[in-house]
């Protein structure tokens, strides 16, 4: 637990907990949530650290590179976990095999709902994976050349709870 002194009260300086939430104090004294300092999300009632999913993906054979991002969902789940991946040159991996391998390492609620195969993951000017760009691609806001259809892998039971029709990956062409 990380406790710090409340800087708004220099006289008493009560300890406060650092949650990792980014907020803005409004003129009326309320706080507006802006996001988080880390890559933690809440999806389907679970707190999930996206880096844990990436670490598990890197342990799977057949991947050259991968990145996990989350996009806001219009359904009840809060956020959709999305995985962009680059298969190794000598391997042909399927979303089904990746999902099965990942399911042996992480709980089911941490499995990505959307997958997108890339030849090369987009990079920013610093050479790091361009996560905002990936989020835009998964949200459908930014097409990319030769972009394959984003593959949804929600279970049929879970898909029924969303506000759009989603076919299981096994039924997609």
Order of alpha helices (4+ residues) and beta strands (2+ residues): beta-beta-beta-beta-beta-beta-alpha-beta-beta-alpha-beta-alpha-beta-alpha
